[in-house]
């Protein structure tokens, strides 16, 4: 089966790659590239093209990257989103979303009040994969009123607060995560029927704190 790859950049913020197969099956992969603090207003895949250092939203917001549309994949490609150390007035959230079906991948967030927070009352599941939170003062990752899967080498460390905070977030899954050198490794608060497995919770003042949460499964 032969094919040819045709690159067709549409503008400086988006690129489209079309792969045309000889059996007339066409696959189009589209992504929007971002390189600074912004609001994401369209569904689809958004790729961080470079590190964002000691920054906050230039429009006056307290969020660097705010997801305002459902159905978004944010892939940082291993790039960093850095807040300003000790500047909690400006550096509140590295990534924040209050819509449904958010997928965060390969991000490094540091020096925020909360590194990544998803706040949502929809039943659709959110995903955070292969991401790292460092030196965030309140929480590395916070899931609030949502259902989420955090998987594949998510890590939170060196925070004054909590590595992974699940608040009123039932049926969430934490697998293969690391929480190290935080005050609380993980907090389950009003979060039932969740799962934690194949994870390392080490060198925290409190390893796992569970409050008003039932039928959670912790293993390995």
N, C-alpha and C positions, 0 to 999 in steps of 0.2 A: 504494500500500500504506500504509494508515494504522496508527498505533500510538499508545498512550498509555504514559507512564512513571509507575510507581507506586513511591514511596520508602517503604520499610518498615524503619526502624531497629529491630533486635532488642534491643540493649542498648547501653550506652555504649562498648563495645569492638568492636562489630561492626555492620555495616549490610548490608542486602540490597536490591538494586534489581532489580525485575522489569519487563521490557519485554514487553508482551503484544501480539502482532501479530493483525490481523484474520483472518489465515489460520491461526490457532491454533498458530503456532510460538512457543514460550516460551523466552526466554533469561534466565538468572539469573546475576548477577555478585555474588559474595560476597567481602568482604574483612574481615580483622581489623585494627583500628587499634591501634598501639602508640605510646607516648609516653615510654618510659623504658627503661633497660637491662632485659633480660628473656631468658628462654628461650622459643623457639618450639617448641611441642610438637604442633602439628597441621599437617597438610598444607594447601595452599591459598595464597592471596595474603594477605600481611601488609604493611600500609602504615604507614610512619613518619609520624606526624601533626605532629611538630614537631622542632626541633633538640634534640639531647641534648648538653649542654655540661659539660665538665670532670667527667666522671662515670665510674663503673664499676658493675658489678653489685652492687646493695645486698645481695644474699644472701651476699656474701663471695667470689664468683667473680672471676676476672680477665678475664672476657670481658663486653663490653657486651651484644651481641646474639648469642646462641648458638643455632644451628639444630640441633635434636635430632630432627627428623622429616624423612624423605625427601619429595620432591615439594613443596618450598616455594618460592614466589616472594616475595622481600623487595624491595619498592619503596619507596625512601626519599623519592621525590618531590622530590629536590633538597635534602633536609634534611641537616644535619651530625650526625655522631657524633664527638664530641671527647673524647679522653682528657685526662689531667692531664699537662702537660709535665714531663718528667724524672722521672716517677713510674712507672718500669717495673714496680715490684712490684705496683701496682694496675692499671695501664693496659697489659695485655699484648696484647689483641686487641679491635679495634673490632667486627668480625664474624667469627665462627668457626663452621664446620660440619664434622662428620665423618660425614655421612650422604650418601645418593645424591641426585642430581637437584636441585641447588640453583641458583636463578636470582636473582642480585643485580642490582638496577637502580637507577640514578639516586641513588647514595649518595656522600657526601663524608665520608671518615674521616681524622682527623688526630690527631697526638700520641699514637700507640700504639706499642708495640714492633713489632707487625705490624698493618697496617690491616685487611686481609681475608685470611683463610686458609681454604682448603678442603682437608681431609684425608680421603681416601676411597679405598678399594680396589675399589670397584664399577666396572663398565665404562660405566655411564651417564654422559653428558656433563653438565658443569656450565656455566653461563653467567654472565658478569659483563659488564654493558653500561652504558655512559655513566656511569661512576663515577670518582671522583677520590680519590687518597690523597696527603696532604700531611704532611711532617715526621714520618714514622714511622721509628723508629730502626733496625729490622732489615730490614723489607720493606714496601713499599706493598701489593703483592698477592703472595700465595704460594699456589701450587698444589702439593700434596704427595701423591704416590701417587694422583693423580686425572687425569682427562682433562677439559679445559675449553676453552671458547671465550671469549676476552676481546675485545670488539668495540665499535665505535662510540664513539670518543672517551673511552676509559678513559685516565686520566693519573695519573702518579705523579711527585712533585717534592719537592725540598728535604729529602730523606731522607739520613741518615748511612749507610744500608745500601744496599739494592737496590730498584729500582723494581718490577720484575716478576721473580719467582723461581719457576722451574719445577724441581721436585725429583722425580725418578722419575715424571714425568708425560708419558707418550708420547701422540703424536697430538693434541697441543693446538694451538690456533690463536690467534694474536695478530694482530689486524688493526685498523688505524687507531687505534693507541695512541700515547701520548707518554710518554717517560721523560726527565726533565730535572732537572739539578742534584742527582743522587744520586751515591753512590760508584760503584755498578754500575748501568748502565742496565737490563740484562737478564742473568739467569743461567740457562743450560740445564745442569742437572746430572743425569746418568743419564736424560735425556729424549730419546727417539728419535722420528723420523718426525713432527716438529712443523713448523709453518709460521709465519713472521713476514712480514707484508707491509703496505704502505701506512702506514708508521709513522715517527715521528720520535724518534730516540735522540740527544739533544744535551746538551752541557755536563756530561757525567758523567766521573768520573775514568777508569773503564773502560766502554766503550760496551756491548759484548756479550761475555760470558764463557761459553765452552762447555767443559764438562768431561765426558768419557766419554759423549758424546752423538753419535748418528749419524743420517744421512739426514734432516737438518733442511733446510728450504727457506727461505732469507731473500731477499726481493726488494723492489724499490721502496723 
